[in-house]
């Protein structure tokens, strides 16, 4: 790696700009199945900065964003991959979750941990390279996918549609001091219990509750 | 249902030993009951008829839907034999109406000797002056329990380590700003290293 190029890129990392980007991502709710408004915002943000952007329709009306910085040569390609969908709000919020705020070293807001901070960090990294004027020889793909919290429908769609880079980094919130290469999988089984109900009471099942 | 939940938690999940600690792991985090087949939320039932529990299982390599189903059925069939009138279903994949978990995430187990891992470690050292605290499993057992898209990428032949900022959740969700900045720097350097 050219040390001078690396230094120019690092000089473009700007904490205030990065935090502002994180805040912008928080302000647009993106619960599972409702990622499209945020996908459109990210597409607009990246298009305005000269990226080649595709809004991918994974299912009818359900979009994710993929941007590419085209490389000038044949070096390996790399994908930054992060999901736009956020978990349902847990209990315990003391302020409006969609009005982000900073307290000390912490940026607060709905979905910032899992994983709008990672999405902001990867977009800002790509921005630092672009603004430095350093050109890459291989393609850099920025994939802001949907439905990771549904098992990864967006990334599967991405792979099925030709975005097969030579390597990737997934910016999930496992911490900036660890590089994670192994962890468990997740399988979900809805278990349905059917309790025998006496025939004479069966009609009561969906009656309004007594006051 | 209470007996069934206890039985599910007591299920012996067939698996081989793995280097990520604390797995396999099973948790029921969500239950919907007493709402009929259509999960109608407009009233409160006085008779429970049907109850759905979402059983989340953190898997290790070798565990499949088939092995998990067999293990759960073994437990629940025994309960059924002891409790006339009780019946159950195990449904997989999750029906779309629940708006969750359309796919499964397989376990992730990628060798660390990949160029992209080296590039991240190199970038981290360049920024911080020292080695990362860990390369391989997550820092905590809890971190090892969640499936992620890196496993889909790796299954497609794309080396895909996880590297991203952490924080805290469950009330006033937050990310550590210094970790966001560090990640941005390391990711940028890794891109320079990989893509020239």
Interface residues (C-beta under 8 A of the other chain):
Chain A: X1 X2 X5 X6 X9 X10 X13 X15 X18 X19 X22 X32 X33 X71 X73 X75 X76 X77 X78 X79 X80 X81 X82 X83 X87 X90 X91 X92 X93 X94 X95 X97 X102 X103 X105 X106 X107 X108 X109 X110 X111 X112 X113 X114 X115 X116 X117 X118 X120 X121 X122 X124 X125 X126 X128 X129 X134 X136 X137 X138 X139 X140 X145 X147 X148 X149 X150 X151 X152 X153 X154 X155 X156 X159 X164 X165 X166 X167 X168 X169 X170 X171 X172 X173 X174 X175 X176 X177 X178 X179 X180 X181 X182 X183 X184 X185 X186 X187 X188 X189 X190 X191 X192 X193 X194 X195 X196 X197 X201 X202 X204 X205 X206 X207 X208 X209 X210
Chain B: X1 X4 X8 X19 X20 X23 X24 X25 X28 X33 X36 X40 X42 X43 X44 X45 X46 X47 X48 X49 X50 X51 X52 X53 X54 X55 X56 X57 X58 X59 X60 X63 X65 X68 X69 X72 X76 X84 X85 X86 X87 X88 X89 X90 X91 X92 X94 X95 X98 X99 X100 X101 X102 X103 X104 X105 X106 X107 X108 X109 X110 X111 X112 X114 X115 X116 X117 X120 X121 X124 X126 X127 X132 X133 X134 X135 X136 X137 X138 X139 X143 X144 X145 X146 X147 X148 X149 X150 X151 X152 X153 X156 X157 X158 X159 X160 X161 X162 X163 X164 X165 X166 X167 X168 X169 X170 X171 X172 X173 X174 X175 X176 X177 X178 X179 X180 X181 X182 X183 X184 X185 X186 X187 X188 X189 X190 X191 X192 X193 X194 X195 X196
